[in-house]
Each structure stands twice: as structure tokens, then as C-alpha cells.
């Protein structure tokens, strides 16, 4: 819960230009389905809860959602661990960035 509050405060305190440019932000913007503010917020949350390596992996999901399904259904321990981290990120980003 603390990380959600912290990420939300961070997103409000930083100008959107400061949030731009991360791996998740770039992938989000490339889809054309979200604006700069939302993509920047999602990047801010990613910076708080995902490693750079996890961010690179998760960014691929924006362009190819089937990759997410492949990871989710994988039986490998590393894929399952990543999926747990990714699911926590996605829930946090939704709560912080959309109020959901």
C-alpha cells in the first residue's frame, strides 16, 4: 500500500517531461492508445516496482499482448516469478494512474 501512495505522490510531483523516456513510457506511447500523462504515470510506477530488466520485458507486452499470455501460461519458475512482479506492477499502475 505504501508503494502505491508513494508512486501516486511521485507522479503528481514530477512534471510529465521528467517521466517521459523510459522503456514502458515509450512502449505505451507507441501504441497510440494512451496519452503522455498516462504513459508517464505508468512509467513512474514501473520505476518504483520493476527492475530495468523487467521493464524491458514488460514493454514488449504493449506491442504484442500475446507475449504476456505466453509468460502467464509458462511453467518456468523464472516466468512465474516475473509474472507475479508484473501483475503487482499492473495492479499498482491501474490504481495509481486511473484511480481504479
FENTA-V390039 format. One record per helix or strand of 2 or more residues. SS is the DSSP state (2 for helix, 1 for strand). FROM is the first residue (numbers start at 1). LEN is the number of residues. Records with the same first field share a line. If there is no record, write none. Layout:
SS: FROM-LEN + FROM-LEN
This chain:
2: 2-12 + 16-4 + 23-9 + 36-14 + 52-12 + 65-9 + 77-22
